[in-house]
Amino acid sequence: MTETPPPSLQLDDRTALLVLTGAGVSAESGLPTYRGTGGLWRSLPFERLASPEGFAGDPALVWRFYSERRETALRAEPNAGHRALVEAERRLGDRFLLVTQNVDGLHRRAGSERLIEIHGRLLGTRCSRCDREEVPDTTAYREGHVPRCDRCRGMLRPAVVWFGEQLDPEHLDAVDRFLERWRAARLLFLAAGTSGAVWPAAGLVDVARRRGAETWLVNAEPADNAGRFEHVCEGRSGTLLPLLLA
């Protein structure tokens, strides 16, 4: 059911909270969602710019896209929704876990520490050929430049998970361990700013419900999986999250 305005979730000392965030949370900091705006960049489909095939076909174009995204992300600032989640983590401690689909780093910059970035990091770079460790990288490369690995000379790529690639299984295991650890507590699952269309993140609500969690959705637009939630609050996450988590 839709609830406006939402009540507080009443985060007391017997509550554990698992949060999932998507692009809608960052949109309030001025970052485009791509999926929500038609999935296009300079008339190109997002899938062409965020897939191994797209990178293999035109790595310079892909780096041009991600360099622009880096510049935009570094100009953006965390919003009230990010800060509300940081405060919830401060209050709950290890009874809090934040899983984000966002790669922009805004949660980390806001101060989130119990954080799983399941789609990787925009401000990181790894090698497309060898197992060189990922390194932080805020560089916006000049047009036409493709950085090379200093170990194998293979092409470097943004440290993000592209279409057709698998998530790190350790991330999903960490979510499962959190739910198992706190299943005897008052367990809450809160999703905010998600389309409900990207799997496996869209299925976390089902995983949480099987563990007995009460499920909440905060979204400015109807999500594809809204029917799986017990409580649906329509509106901006920057406005509603501070109210829900107060």
Legacy VTK file of the C-alpha trace (Angstrom):
# vtk DataFile Version 3.0
C-alpha trace
ASCII
DATASET POLYDATA
POINTS 246 float
0.000 0.000 0.000
1.065 3.611 -0.558
1.735 5.665 2.546
2.174 9.450 2.347
3.609 10.922 4.495
5.453 7.908 5.916
5.713 7.056 9.603
9.069 6.673 11.305
10.527 3.170 11.152
11.364 3.507 14.856
14.920 2.213 14.807
15.276 0.956 18.356
17.883 -1.290 19.965
16.171 -4.465 18.727
15.981 -3.428 15.061
18.275 -4.487 12.230
18.060 -2.640 8.921
19.128 -3.752 5.436
18.976 -0.952 2.843
19.157 -1.104 -0.948
19.654 2.109 -2.923
19.508 2.821 -6.635
20.004 5.653 -9.091
17.036 7.657 -7.804
18.945 8.466 -4.613
21.808 9.982 -6.602
19.462 11.763 -9.016
18.660 14.247 -6.247
22.343 15.173 -6.211
22.106 16.008 -9.917
23.353 12.736 -11.395
21.426 11.370 -14.411
19.876 7.925 -14.080
20.251 7.015 -17.803
17.716 4.219 -17.395
15.106 6.725 -16.223
15.891 9.209 -19.001
15.562 6.717 -21.817
18.919 5.022 -21.362
20.706 7.260 -23.873
23.948 9.240 -23.868
24.675 11.333 -26.948
22.015 9.255 -28.763
23.806 6.008 -27.848
22.129 3.269 -25.817
23.563 2.831 -22.332
24.193 -0.879 -22.999
26.716 -0.003 -25.723
28.700 2.047 -23.210
28.455 -0.368 -20.298
29.210 -3.819 -21.646
32.334 -5.877 -22.374
31.324 -5.963 -26.051
30.989 -2.189 -26.194
34.399 -1.738 -24.567
36.061 -4.217 -26.925
34.492 -2.491 -29.946
35.327 1.110 -29.021
37.279 1.521 -25.766
37.966 5.212 -26.430
34.239 5.933 -26.648
33.572 4.043 -23.421
36.322 5.968 -21.625
34.926 9.242 -22.950
31.571 8.341 -21.414
33.039 7.299 -18.068
35.360 10.287 -17.925
32.340 12.563 -18.244
30.561 10.558 -15.532
33.564 10.948 -13.251
33.590 14.700 -13.698
29.862 14.878 -12.963
30.113 12.616 -9.915
32.976 14.612 -8.416
30.991 17.841 -8.758
27.948 16.322 -7.033
27.413 16.403 -3.283
25.647 13.878 -1.025
22.051 14.856 -0.309
19.751 14.546 2.694
18.920 10.935 1.825
22.599 9.947 1.921
23.059 11.745 5.229
19.989 10.109 6.788
21.450 6.688 6.008
24.763 7.658 7.591
22.919 8.691 10.750
20.958 5.417 10.788
24.230 3.492 10.551
25.689 5.528 13.411
22.725 4.611 15.605
22.441 0.931 14.669
26.094 -0.028 14.282
26.528 -3.582 13.013
22.746 -3.967 12.866
22.896 -1.840 9.699
23.990 -2.773 6.180
23.737 -0.635 3.048
23.785 -2.240 -0.399
23.946 0.184 -3.304
23.596 -0.236 -7.043
25.179 3.194 -7.482
28.788 3.483 -8.609
29.223 7.225 -8.011
30.769 7.024 -4.529
28.327 9.458 -2.918
27.400 7.076 -0.083
31.062 6.670 0.819
31.674 10.410 0.606
28.675 11.017 2.864
30.275 8.765 5.495
28.711 5.319 4.994
31.071 2.545 6.103
28.964 -0.627 6.324
28.562 -0.445 2.570
28.495 -2.932 -0.310
28.836 -1.410 -3.789
27.478 -4.328 -5.790
27.938 -2.669 -9.192
31.480 -1.507 -8.486
33.087 1.924 -8.350
33.149 4.643 -10.978
36.204 6.196 -9.299
38.291 3.044 -9.629
40.185 1.358 -12.441
41.186 -2.246 -13.106
42.853 -4.136 -15.926
40.739 -5.834 -18.581
43.429 -8.492 -19.106
45.340 -9.334 -15.903
44.455 -9.592 -12.216
46.136 -6.354 -11.183
44.450 -5.039 -8.044
41.843 -2.331 -8.547
43.154 1.161 -7.787
41.330 4.403 -6.947
41.238 6.659 -9.994
39.463 9.991 -10.396
41.083 10.821 -13.736
38.904 12.189 -16.516
40.946 10.997 -19.487
41.287 13.204 -22.544
39.171 12.260 -25.530
40.615 9.350 -27.501
42.915 8.190 -24.675
42.710 4.613 -23.387
44.892 4.020 -20.306
47.130 0.957 -20.209
48.089 -1.424 -17.430
51.628 -0.864 -16.143
51.971 -4.623 -15.610
50.713 -6.278 -18.808
49.968 -3.281 -21.094
46.386 -4.436 -21.420
43.629 -1.830 -21.569
42.470 -0.462 -18.248
38.725 -0.192 -17.665
36.447 1.414 -15.081
35.947 -0.805 -12.023
32.228 -1.175 -12.599
30.064 -4.218 -13.279
28.787 -4.053 -16.840
25.765 -5.623 -18.489
26.409 -9.332 -18.929
28.952 -9.532 -16.091
28.468 -11.356 -12.811
28.316 -9.678 -9.425
30.939 -10.567 -6.846
29.429 -13.626 -5.093
30.988 -12.490 -1.814
28.719 -9.431 -1.854
25.577 -11.550 -2.062
26.954 -13.884 0.590
27.522 -10.898 2.891
23.875 -9.875 2.502
22.765 -13.415 3.285
24.982 -13.546 6.379
23.537 -10.243 7.603
19.964 -11.475 7.235
20.785 -14.769 8.925
22.575 -13.065 11.800
19.663 -10.767 12.590
16.676 -12.918 11.671
15.699 -13.131 15.364
15.686 -9.319 15.605
13.067 -6.920 14.291
14.345 -7.077 10.727
13.587 -4.326 8.208
14.360 -4.120 4.498
14.229 -0.670 2.902
14.741 0.001 -0.828
15.068 3.557 -2.097
15.394 5.053 -5.554
15.403 1.740 -7.408
13.717 0.810 -10.682
13.082 -2.732 -9.483
14.184 -3.923 -12.923
17.840 -4.835 -12.404
18.554 -8.302 -11.068
19.625 -9.736 -8.706
19.160 -6.518 -6.696
15.442 -6.442 -7.571
15.054 -9.810 -5.876
16.543 -8.785 -2.526
13.068 -7.902 -1.293
12.036 -11.544 -1.760
15.151 -12.786 0.015
14.458 -10.439 2.926
10.791 -11.427 3.169
11.723 -15.094 3.378
13.810 -14.195 6.445
10.847 -12.463 8.038
11.753 -8.864 7.238
9.206 -6.064 7.076
9.654 -4.471 3.641
9.532 -0.799 2.666
9.960 0.954 -0.678
10.675 4.661 -1.204
10.495 5.746 -4.826
9.567 8.840 -6.789
8.127 6.691 -9.593
6.428 3.260 -9.575
9.050 0.506 -9.407
8.692 -2.712 -11.391
8.714 -4.789 -8.194
6.581 -2.481 -6.025
3.973 -5.205 -5.547
6.460 -7.264 -3.550
6.695 -4.651 -0.776
4.385 -4.375 2.216
4.772 -0.585 2.434
5.292 1.782 -0.492
6.039 5.484 0.008
5.933 7.639 -3.107
8.207 10.637 -3.175
11.804 11.820 -3.237
14.219 9.815 -1.138
15.954 13.004 0.011
12.662 14.058 1.615
11.282 10.714 2.778
14.371 8.932 4.094
15.030 11.524 6.827
11.396 11.125 7.917
11.382 7.329 7.835
14.694 7.032 9.647
14.063 9.744 12.231
LINES 1 247
246 0 1 2 3 4 5 6 7 8 9 10 11 12 13 14 15 16 17 18 19 20 21 22 23 24 25 26 27 28 29 30 31 32 33 34 35 36 37 38 39 40 41 42 43 44 45 46 47 48 49 50 51 52 53 54 55 56 57 58 59 60 61 62 63 64 65 66 67 68 69 70 71 72 73 74 75 76 77 78 79 80 81 82 83 84 85 86 87 88 89 90 91 92 93 94 95 96 97 98 99 100 101 102 103 104 105 106 107 108 109 110 111 112 113 114 115 116 117 118 119 120 121 122 123 124 125 126 127 128 129 130 131 132 133 134 135 136 137 138 139 140 141 142 143 144 145 146 147 148 149 150 151 152 153 154 155 156 157 158 159 160 161 162 163 164 165 166 167 168 169 170 171 172 173 174 175 176 177 178 179 180 181 182 183 184 185 186 187 188 189 190 191 192 193 194 195 196 197 198 199 200 201 202 203 204 205 206 207 208 209 210 211 212 213 214 215 216 217 218 219 220 221 222 223 224 225 226 227 228 229 230 231 232 233 234 235 236 237 238 239 240 241 242 243 244 245
